[in-house]
C-alpha cells in the first residue's frame, strides 16, 4: 500500500512539473516577471536565496536555450533583454558567494550560455546581438551587469507590448537619479556613469552628443558648455 501511495505521489509530482514547464515566449516573459518580482527589491538581487534553490532560474535558462520563433523584431528584442539579465544572475549564482562579477574569471567574455540555440557570452548577447541589431541606446539602462554602478535591475520583466515605454521609463529613471548623474550647476559640470564613455558612440548616434542624450531625459537641460566627467565604476555586487 505504501509503495502504491508513493508511486501515485511521484506521478502527481511529475505531472505538476510538466504543467509548470514554460510553453512559449509569452509564458517565458511571465515567468521572468514572477522570478524578478520575487528576488529583486530596489534594484538589488537576492543571490543567496536564488543560489540555495535554482529550480525556477534553471527553468528560465533551459527555455532561453531553445531555438525560438519570434513574431516580431520587438518580441526578439524583448527576449534578448530579459535573457541577458537572467543569464547574469545565473552566472553569479553559479559562482556564489562572490563580491563582484569581476571576481568570476571571464564572466563577460569567456563564460558561455546557450541562448536561442547558439553558444554565446554575455558580451556577445550585448554587443553582437542587442547593440548591433536594434540600434537603441536606451538598452544600456535595461541591461544589468550585476554591479552596484549598473542601472538598477527592475523587479519586472520586459514585455513586448510595453517595451518602448519600459525602456523610456528606465532611461529617465537613471538619468534623473542624482546618484547616477551628479550635476554641479555652479561649476557647470556633470559626473556621469562610465557607461556614457564605454558606449559613447551609441549615445552620439542616438542624439548627436552625450549631453543631448542626457537633456532628452533631464527635467532641467544642461547647457551645451557643460563639462562631462566620468566617475569610477563600482563593480561590487548588486546584492540585497
N, C-alpha and C positions, 0 to 999 in steps of 0.2 A: 504493500500500500504506500509506504514511504517513497519507494523508488518511482511508483506511478505518479505520485504528487510532485516529486522533484522534476520528473520529465515534463509534466504539464507546466510547471513554473518556468522551466527552461524554454519551452516553446513560446510561452507568453512573452518572455523577455526578448527572444529573438524577433517575435512579431512586432513588439513595441520599437525595437531598434530599427527594424526595416521601415516602419512608418515614419520614424524620425529622420531618416536619411533625406538629404537635400535633393529635391526633384528637378529644379530648373533655376534659371538665373534670378527670377523674382523671389523664389524661396531662399536662394543664397543671400540676396541682399537683406531679406527679412531676418535671416539667422545671424548675419553680421550685425545687424541693428540690435538684436537681442543680446548678443555677446558683448558688444561695446557698452550698451546700457548697463549691463551687469558688472562690468570690470573696469570702467573708466569713470572717474569723477574729477571734475575741474581740470581736465586735460592730463591727469595722472593715471597710470595703469597699475592694476593690482597684479603685478608679475608673480608675486609669491603665491597668491591664490590660484592663478592660472597654472603655474608650474606644478602645483600639487594635484591638479586634475585637468589634464589636457584634452579630455574627451571632446568637448564642444569645439575647441580650437582645431583639433586634428580633423574633425568632420569638415570644417570650413576649408582647411588646407587640401584635404582629399578631393573635394569638389572643384576647387580652383585649379587643381592639376589636370582635370579632364578637358578634352577638346570641346570648345564652346561654339555655339552658333548664335551670333549676335543679330538682333533685329534691326539695329541702327548703330551708327557711329557713336552716338551718345550712350547707348547701352554698353558698348565695348569700353568706352572711356570710364564709365561708372564701375565696370568690373575691375579694371586695372587699378583705379584709385583705391577701391576697397581692398583689393588683394595685396597691394603694396603694404598697406598699414597692417593687415593681418599677418603678412609674411615677416614684417619687422618684429611683431610680438612673438611669433613662432621662433624666430632666430634667437631672440633674447631669452625666452623661457627655456629653450633647449640648453642654454649655457648657464642659466640662473643657478646661484646668485652671481651677479656681476655688478660693478659700479657704473659701467658705461658701455654702450655698444662698441666703442673703440677698443675695449678690452678683449673683444672677440676677434681673433685674427681673421682678416679678410672678410669682415662682416658684410661690407657693401660690394666688394668687387671679386670675392673668391667663393664665398658660401653660395650655393645654388638652391633653387626651388624649381619644382615643376609647375608651370603656370600655362594654362591653355594648351597643354600637350607639349610644351617646349621647356628645356632646361635653361634657366636664366638666373642672373644675380639681381640683387636689389638695384644696383646701378643700371643694369640692363633694362629693368622694368621702367625706371625713371627716365633714363636718357635715350635709350634706343626705341622705346615704345611711346611713353606718355609725352615727353617733351618733343620728340621728333614728329610724332603723328598728329598731335592735337593742337599744337601751337597756341598754348593758353598759359600765360604767366601766372594765373591765379592758382594753378596746381601746386605752386610752392607753399601755399598756405593750407593745403589739403594733405600733402604727403608728409608723414610724421616719422622722423628717423629714430625715435626712441631716446632723444636727448632733451635736456631742460630748455635749451635755446631754440628748439624746434617750435613752430606754432603749436598751440595746444591741440591734442588729439580730441576730436569731437566724440561725444558719448552716443553717437548715432551713425548709421551707415549712410553712404551716398545712395541716392535713389535716382533712377534715370529721369523720371518726370520732374524732379526737383533740382537736378544737378546744377543748372546755371544759377539758380537762386542760392543754393547752398555754397557754391564757390564764391559768389559775390559777398555773401554774409561772412564767411570765414576770412576772406581777404580784408574786408572792412574791420572785422573784429581785431585782427592782428595789427593792422596799421594804426588803428585808433587806440591801441593799448600802449600806455605811456611806459610800460616796461619793455616793450618790443621796439618802439620808435621813440627815442628820447630827444625831445626838441628843446633847444636852448634859443629862445627867440631873441634875447638880448645880444647873444654872440652870433646870431644868425647861423647856427649850426644844428645839424640833426645827426645823431648817432643811430645807425640802423644796423639790422642784422647782417651778418656775413652772407646771408642768402642773396642780398642785393649786389654783392660783389661777385660771388661764385656764378650767379646766373644773370649777370648784368645785361647780357645780350638779349635775354628773354624780355626783360622789362623795357629795354630800349625799343625792341621790336614792337612791343605792345603799345607804348605811349610816347616814344620818342626820347625819353630820358628817365632815369630813376626818379627824379623829382616830379616829373609829370605823372608817373605812375602813382607815387605817394599822394599827390594832390587830387587824384581821381577818387580817393577814399577818405582823405582827411577832412575834418569839419572846417578847419581854417587852413587854406592852402599856404604852402611855403613859398617865399619869394624865390625867383629864379637864381638869385645870388647866394642862396643858402649853401653852406659848405657841408657836404655829406661825408661823414666818417663811419667806419665800420668797427663795432665793438667785438671783443673776443667772444667766440662761440663757447658756450658752456656745454660740454659733452657728458656731464653727469646724467645718470639715468632718470627718465621722467617717471619715477615710480611713486606710488602712494606711500 
